[in-house]
Amino acid sequence: VTYMVCMMYGLGLPVLMPIGCVSFVVVFWVDKWLFIRFYRTPPSYSHRICVGASTLLSWGVALHCGFSMLILSNGQIFYSAENMATHSAVEKYMATQERS
C-alpha cells in the first residue's frame, strides 16, 4: 500500500518519497526482528507469490506515469504566463476554424 501511494502521488507531493523510504526501512527492521524473535518457520509457498508481487510493482510504475502526466499537465498546479499565452492562441485558432 505504501509503495502504491508513494508512486501515485509522489510527483505532486514530493515529501512522500522520503516518508515512504523511512517507512520501508522501519518496516524492514521490525519485520526482521519479528522473524528472528517471534515468528515460526513459514510454510513453503510456490513461485506464484513472487510473480504476483512483481506484477504489482509494474502496476505501480504505470500508475506513477499516469498520475505524473495528470499532475504535470494541470495548469492550476504549474501556472505559467507562457503556457497561458499558448492556450489563448490555441483557443483563438480553434474559434477561427469553427467559423469557417
OpenMM code with the backbone's topology and positions (N, CA, C; nanometers):
from openmm import Vec3, app, unit

residues = "VAL THR TYR MET VAL CYS MET MET TYR GLY LEU GLY LEU PRO VAL LEU MET PRO ILE GLY CYS VAL SER PHE VAL VAL VAL PHE TRP VAL ASP LYS TRP LEU PHE ILE ARG PHE TYR ARG THR PRO PRO SER TYR SER HIS ARG ILE CYS VAL GLY ALA SER THR LEU LEU SER TRP GLY VAL ALA LEU HIS CYS GLY PHE SER MET LEU ILE LEU SER ASN GLY GLN ILE PHE TYR SER ALA GLU ASN MET ALA THR HIS SER ALA VAL GLU LYS TYR MET ALA THR GLN GLU ARG SER".split()
positions = [
    Vec3(0.0832, -0.1182, 0.0000),
    Vec3(0.0000, 0.0000, 0.0000),
    Vec3(0.0879, 0.1249, 0.0000),
    Vec3(0.1896, 0.1269, 0.0823),
    Vec3(0.2781, 0.2431, 0.0894),
    Vec3(0.3457, 0.2686, -0.0449),
    Vec3(0.3892, 0.1621, -0.1087),
    Vec3(0.4560, 0.1760, -0.2386),
    Vec3(0.3614, 0.2375, -0.3417),
    Vec3(0.2388, 0.1868, -0.3477),
    Vec3(0.1433, 0.2368, -0.4471),
    Vec3(0.1080, 0.3838, -0.4217),
    Vec3(0.0874, 0.4211, -0.2972),
    Vec3(0.0536, 0.5598, -0.2653),
    Vec3(0.1711, 0.6520, -0.2996),
    Vec3(0.2921, 0.6114, -0.2644),
    Vec3(0.4088, 0.6941, -0.2957),
    Vec3(0.4292, 0.7071, -0.4457),
    Vec3(0.4057, 0.6001, -0.5194),
    Vec3(0.4232, 0.6070, -0.6636),
    Vec3(0.3141, 0.6909, -0.7301),
    Vec3(0.1919, 0.6829, -0.6799),
    Vec3(0.0825, 0.7577, -0.7430),
    Vec3(0.0937, 0.9076, -0.7180),
    Vec3(0.1215, 0.9460, -0.5957),
    Vec3(0.1158, 1.0876, -0.5598),
    Vec3(0.2536, 1.1493, -0.5349),
    Vec3(0.3600, 1.0777, -0.5627),
    Vec3(0.4954, 1.1240, -0.5326),
    Vec3(0.5366, 1.2493, -0.6073),
    Vec3(0.4926, 1.2643, -0.7308),
    Vec3(0.5318, 1.3831, -0.8070),
    Vec3(0.4611, 1.5077, -0.7554),
    Vec3(0.3355, 1.4942, -0.7197),
    Vec3(0.2597, 1.6091, -0.6696),
    Vec3(0.2949, 1.6442, -0.5257),
    Vec3(0.3312, 1.5447, -0.4464),
    Vec3(0.3704, 1.5646, -0.3065),
    Vec3(0.5083, 1.5029, -0.2864),
    Vec3(0.6152, 1.5746, -0.3191),
    Vec3(0.7492, 1.5149, -0.3140),
    Vec3(0.7912, 1.4667, -0.1750),
    Vec3(0.7280, 1.5165, -0.0703),
    Vec3(0.7643, 1.4743, 0.0642),
    Vec3(0.7267, 1.3277, 0.0879),
    Vec3(0.6399, 1.2711, 0.0033),
    Vec3(0.6010, 1.1311, 0.0188),
    Vec3(0.7163, 1.0356, -0.0057),
    Vec3(0.8089, 1.0711, -0.0926),
    Vec3(0.9206, 0.9809, -0.1223),
    Vec3(1.0095, 0.9578, 0.0010),
    Vec3(1.0546, 1.0618, 0.0724),
    Vec3(1.1324, 1.0344, 0.1944),
    Vec3(1.0497, 0.9654, 0.3027),
    Vec3(0.9216, 1.0021, 0.3136),
    Vec3(0.8355, 0.9358, 0.4125),
    Vec3(0.8220, 0.7878, 0.3784),
    Vec3(0.8033, 0.7572, 0.2517),
    Vec3(0.7947, 0.6183, 0.2089),
    Vec3(0.9239, 0.5434, 0.2341),
    Vec3(1.0372, 0.6086, 0.2099),
    Vec3(1.1674, 0.5462, 0.2337),
    Vec3(1.1857, 0.5135, 0.3817),
    Vec3(1.1524, 0.6085, 0.4683),
    Vec3(1.1620, 0.5838, 0.6128),
    Vec3(1.0670, 0.4720, 0.6535),
    Vec3(0.9486, 0.4708, 0.5975),
    Vec3(0.8513, 0.3655, 0.6272),
    Vec3(0.9049, 0.2283, 0.5879),
    Vec3(0.9663, 0.2185, 0.4702),
    Vec3(1.0205, 0.0901, 0.4261),
    Vec3(1.1341, 0.0433, 0.5166),
    Vec3(1.2197, 0.1358, 0.5594),
    Vec3(1.3309, 0.0985, 0.6476),
    Vec3(1.2782, 0.0503, 0.7823),
    Vec3(1.1817, 0.1221, 0.8388),
    Vec3(1.1249, 0.0824, 0.9683),
    Vec3(1.0551, -0.0529, 0.9576),
    Vec3(0.9764, -0.0718, 0.8542),
    Vec3(0.9058, -0.1995, 0.8363),
    Vec3(1.0063, -0.3130, 0.8158),
    Vec3(1.1143, -0.2863, 0.7429),
    Vec3(1.2166, -0.3885, 0.7227),
    Vec3(1.2758, -0.4352, 0.8554),
    Vec3(1.3158, -0.3393, 0.9398),
    Vec3(1.3802, -0.3772, 1.0656),
    Vec3(1.2812, -0.4389, 1.1643),
    Vec3(1.1598, -0.3923, 1.1668),
    Vec3(1.0586, -0.4529, 1.2546),
    Vec3(1.0283, -0.5948, 1.2087),
    Vec3(1.0108, -0.6143, 1.0787),
    Vec3(0.9861, -0.7488, 1.0274),
    Vec3(1.1048, -0.8412, 1.0531),
    Vec3(1.2251, -0.7887, 1.0364),
    Vec3(1.3443, -0.8698, 1.0617),
    Vec3(1.3487, -0.9146, 1.2075),
    Vec3(1.3214, -0.8227, 1.2970),
    Vec3(1.3207, -0.8574, 1.4391),
    Vec3(1.2109, -0.9594, 1.4697),
    Vec3(1.0926, -0.9394, 1.4128),
    Vec3(0.9831, -1.0333, 1.4363),
    Vec3(1.0139, -1.1715, 1.3789),
    Vec3(1.0778, -1.1784, 1.2621),
    Vec3(1.1136, -1.3080, 1.2055),
    Vec3(1.2141, -1.3820, 1.2935),
    Vec3(1.3067, -1.3082, 1.3508),
    Vec3(1.4094, -1.3710, 1.4343),
    Vec3(1.3544, -1.4106, 1.5706),
    Vec3(1.2765, -1.3268, 1.6329),
    Vec3(1.2364, -1.3490, 1.7720),
    Vec3(1.0963, -1.4064, 1.7922),
    Vec3(1.0059, -1.3849, 1.6984),
    Vec3(0.8659, -1.4133, 1.7274),
    Vec3(0.8039, -1.5202, 1.6376),
    Vec3(0.8217, -1.5069, 1.5082),
    Vec3(0.7518, -1.5946, 1.4148),
    Vec3(0.8118, -1.7340, 1.4106),
    Vec3(0.7291, -1.8300, 1.3687),
    Vec3(0.7763, -1.9667, 1.3461),
    Vec3(0.8144, -1.9815, 1.1988),
    Vec3(0.8645, -2.0966, 1.1629),
    Vec3(0.9020, -2.1232, 1.0246),
    Vec3(0.7761, -2.1229, 0.9373),
    Vec3(0.7763, -2.0408, 0.8328),
    Vec3(0.6556, -2.0316, 0.7487),
    Vec3(0.6403, -2.1562, 0.6613),
    Vec3(0.5200, -2.1796, 0.6141),
    Vec3(0.5003, -2.2919, 0.5212),
    Vec3(0.5675, -2.2634, 0.3870),
    Vec3(0.5915, -2.3649, 0.3119),
    Vec3(0.6554, -2.3498, 0.1817),
    Vec3(0.5523, -2.2998, 0.0798),
    Vec3(0.5864, -2.1910, 0.0124),
    Vec3(0.4985, -2.1328, -0.0888),
    Vec3(0.5567, -2.1561, -0.2273),
    Vec3(0.4753, -2.1413, -0.3288),
    Vec3(0.5226, -2.1593, -0.4661),
    Vec3(0.5798, -2.0284, -0.5203),
    Vec3(0.6283, -2.0350, -0.6424),
    Vec3(0.6864, -1.9169, -0.7070),
    Vec3(0.5804, -1.8157, -0.7490),
    Vec3(0.4543, -1.8534, -0.7459),
    Vec3(0.3476, -1.7636, -0.7920),
    Vec3(0.3368, -1.6375, -0.7060),
    Vec3(0.3760, -1.6434, -0.5807),
    Vec3(0.3717, -1.5241, -0.4955),
    Vec3(0.4717, -1.4204, -0.5448),
    Vec3(0.5918, -1.4639, -0.5817),
    Vec3(0.6927, -1.3700, -0.6338),
    Vec3(0.6484, -1.3093, -0.7664),
    Vec3(0.5898, -1.3901, -0.8508),
    Vec3(0.5419, -1.3399, -0.9801),
    Vec3(0.4292, -1.2382, -0.9591),
    Vec3(0.3380, -1.2665, -0.8662),
    Vec3(0.2295, -1.1721, -0.8369),
    Vec3(0.2810, -1.0407, -0.7810),
    Vec3(0.3814, -1.0471, -0.6932),
    Vec3(0.4394, -0.9243, -0.6373),
    Vec3(0.5088, -0.8430, -0.7461),
    Vec3(0.5788, -0.9096, -0.8372),
    Vec3(0.6443, -0.8384, -0.9475),
    Vec3(0.5423, -0.7705, -1.0383),
    Vec3(0.4303, -0.8364, -1.0595),
    Vec3(0.3247, -0.7765, -1.1413),
    Vec3(0.2696, -0.6507, -1.0752),
    Vec3(0.2503, -0.6562, -0.9433),
    Vec3(0.2007, -0.5379, -0.8720),
    Vec3(0.2996, -0.4224, -0.8785),
    Vec3(0.4295, -0.4515, -0.8738),
    Vec3(0.5290, -0.3446, -0.8844),
    Vec3(0.5219, -0.2757, -1.0196),
    Vec3(0.5014, -0.3516, -1.1249),
    Vec3(0.4917, -0.2886, -1.2568),
    Vec3(0.3655, -0.2026, -1.2677),
    Vec3(0.2555, -0.2434, -1.2025),
    Vec3(0.1353, -0.1587, -1.1995),
    Vec3(0.1639, -0.0277, -1.1274),
    Vec3(0.2478, -0.0330, -1.0236),
    Vec3(0.2842, 0.0899, -0.9523),
    Vec3(0.3571, 0.1879, -1.0419),
    Vec3(0.4462, 0.1375, -1.1253),
    Vec3(0.5183, 0.2246, -1.2189),
    Vec3(0.4205, 0.2851, -1.3202),
    Vec3(0.3272, 0.2034, -1.3688),
    Vec3(0.2281, 0.2545, -1.4639),
    Vec3(0.1404, 0.3618, -1.3995),
    Vec3(0.0976, 0.3392, -1.2753),
    Vec3(0.0185, 0.4405, -1.2044),
    Vec3(0.0984, 0.5685, -1.1844),
    Vec3(0.2267, 0.5545, -1.1531),
    Vec3(0.3130, 0.6720, -1.1345),
    Vec3(0.3194, 0.7536, -1.2632),
    Vec3(0.3375, 0.6878, -1.3766),
    Vec3(0.3438, 0.7595, -1.5042),
    Vec3(0.2118, 0.8287, -1.5355),
    Vec3(0.1012, 0.7594, -1.5132),
    Vec3(-0.0294, 0.8180, -1.5416),
    Vec3(-0.0606, 0.9375, -1.4542),
    Vec3(-0.0421, 0.9235, -1.3236),
    Vec3(-0.0705, 1.0342, -1.2337),
    Vec3(0.0282, 1.1486, -1.2539),
    Vec3(0.1529, 1.1181, -1.2906),
    Vec3(0.2508, 1.2242, -1.3168),
    Vec3(0.2092, 1.3073, -1.4371),
    Vec3(0.1585, 1.2412, -1.5417),
    Vec3(0.1114, 1.3168, -1.6580),
    Vec3(-0.0065, 1.4062, -1.6213),
    Vec3(-0.0984, 1.3544, -1.5382),
    Vec3(-0.2123, 1.4362, -1.4961),
    Vec3(-0.1669, 1.5568, -1.4135),
    Vec3(-0.0738, 1.5340, -1.3229),
    Vec3(-0.0282, 1.6420, -1.2357),
    Vec3(0.0488, 1.7463, -1.3155),
    Vec3(0.1376, 1.7024, -1.4026),
    Vec3(0.2191, 1.7971, -1.4786),
    Vec3(0.1392, 1.8727, -1.5840),
    Vec3(0.0302, 1.8140, -1.6321),
    Vec3(-0.0484, 1.8824, -1.7346),
    Vec3(-0.1553, 1.9743, -1.6764),
    Vec3(-0.1702, 1.9773, -1.5463),
    Vec3(-0.2710, 2.0623, -1.4829),
    Vec3(-0.2183, 2.2058, -1.4763),
    Vec3(-0.2842, 2.2973, -1.5450),
    Vec3(-0.2406, 2.4364, -1.5479),
    Vec3(-0.2581, 2.5091, -1.4163),
    Vec3(-0.3451, 2.4609, -1.3282),
    Vec3(-0.3634, 2.5256, -1.1989),
    Vec3(-0.2483, 2.4939, -1.1036),
    Vec3(-0.1823, 2.3828, -1.1234),
    Vec3(-0.0699, 2.3472, -1.0367),
    Vec3(0.0576, 2.4150, -1.0844),
    Vec3(0.0860, 2.4039, -1.2137),
    Vec3(0.2069, 2.4625, -1.2711),
    Vec3(0.1656, 2.5754, -1.3647),
    Vec3(0.1332, 2.6915, -1.3075),
    Vec3(0.0880, 2.8060, -1.3856),
    Vec3(0.2083, 2.8770, -1.4455),
    Vec3(0.1941, 2.9163, -1.5690),
    Vec3(0.2983, 2.9898, -1.6379),
    Vec3(0.2313, 3.0844, -1.7375),
    Vec3(0.2810, 3.2061, -1.7451),
    Vec3(0.2247, 3.3030, -1.8394),
    Vec3(0.2450, 3.2553, -1.9830),
    Vec3(0.3577, 3.1909, -2.0094),
    Vec3(0.3854, 3.1398, -2.1431),
    Vec3(0.2845, 3.0301, -2.1799),
    Vec3(0.2533, 2.9424, -2.0858),
    Vec3(0.1547, 2.8383, -2.1129),
    Vec3(0.0172, 2.8983, -2.1371),
    Vec3(-0.0172, 3.0003, -2.0609),
    Vec3(-0.1480, 3.0624, -2.0778),
    Vec3(-0.1556, 3.1360, -2.2112),
    Vec3(-0.0458, 3.1975, -2.2563),
    Vec3(-0.0444, 3.2645, -2.3862),
    Vec3(-0.0628, 3.1616, -2.4978),
    Vec3(0.0020, 3.0481, -2.4854),
    Vec3(-0.0138, 2.9411, -2.5835),
    Vec3(-0.1572, 2.8903, -2.5839),
    Vec3(-0.2132, 2.8737, -2.4657),
    Vec3(-0.3505, 2.8257, -2.4533),
    Vec3(-0.4486, 2.9230, -2.5198),
    Vec3(-0.4299, 3.0531, -2.4971),
    Vec3(-0.5211, 3.1507, -2.5573),
    Vec3(-0.5028, 3.1547, -2.7096),
    Vec3(-0.3806, 3.1361, -2.7581),
    Vec3(-0.3584, 3.1333, -2.9032),
    Vec3(-0.4275, 3.0122, -2.9654),
    Vec3(-0.4224, 2.9004, -2.8972),
    Vec3(-0.4904, 2.7806, -2.9474),
    Vec3(-0.6411, 2.8026, -2.9482),
    Vec3(-0.6942, 2.8665, -2.8454),
    Vec3(-0.8383, 2.8938, -2.8414),
    Vec3(-0.8794, 2.9860, -2.9551),
    Vec3(-0.8001, 3.0902, -2.9835),
    Vec3(-0.8311, 3.1805, -3.0950),
    Vec3(-0.8284, 3.1061, -3.2279),
    Vec3(-0.7289, 3.0214, -3.2446),
    Vec3(-0.7185, 2.9438, -3.3680),
    Vec3(-0.8379, 2.8506, -3.3842),
    Vec3(-0.8769, 2.7843, -3.2777),
    Vec3(-0.9915, 2.6931, -3.2836),
    Vec3(-1.1198, 2.7694, -3.3142),
    Vec3(-1.1347, 2.8909, -3.2598),
    Vec3(-1.2540, 2.9716, -3.2867),
    Vec3(-1.2606, 3.0116, -3.4324),
    Vec3(-1.1462, 3.0449, -3.4937),
    Vec3(-1.1473, 3.0814, -3.6359),
    Vec3(-1.1753, 2.9594, -3.7238),
    Vec3(-1.1317, 2.8422, -3.6790),
    Vec3(-1.1573, 2.7207, -3.7561),
    Vec3(-1.3050, 2.6804, -3.7520),
    Vec3(-1.3706, 2.7069, -3.6397),
    Vec3(-1.5112, 2.6742, -3.6260),
    Vec3(-1.5981, 2.7642, -3.7139),
    Vec3(-1.5578, 2.8882, -3.7334),
    Vec3(-1.6346, 2.9829, -3.8151),
    Vec3(-1.6297, 2.9475, -3.9630),
    Vec3(-1.5164, 2.8928, -4.0061),
    Vec3(-1.5027, 2.8664, -4.1496),
    Vec3(-1.5449, 2.7270, -4.1895),
] * unit.nanometer
topology = app.Topology()
chain = topology.addChain("A")
for resn in residues:
    res = topology.addResidue(resn, chain)
    for name in ("N", "CA", "C"):
        topology.addAtom(name, app.Element.getBySymbol(name[0]), res)
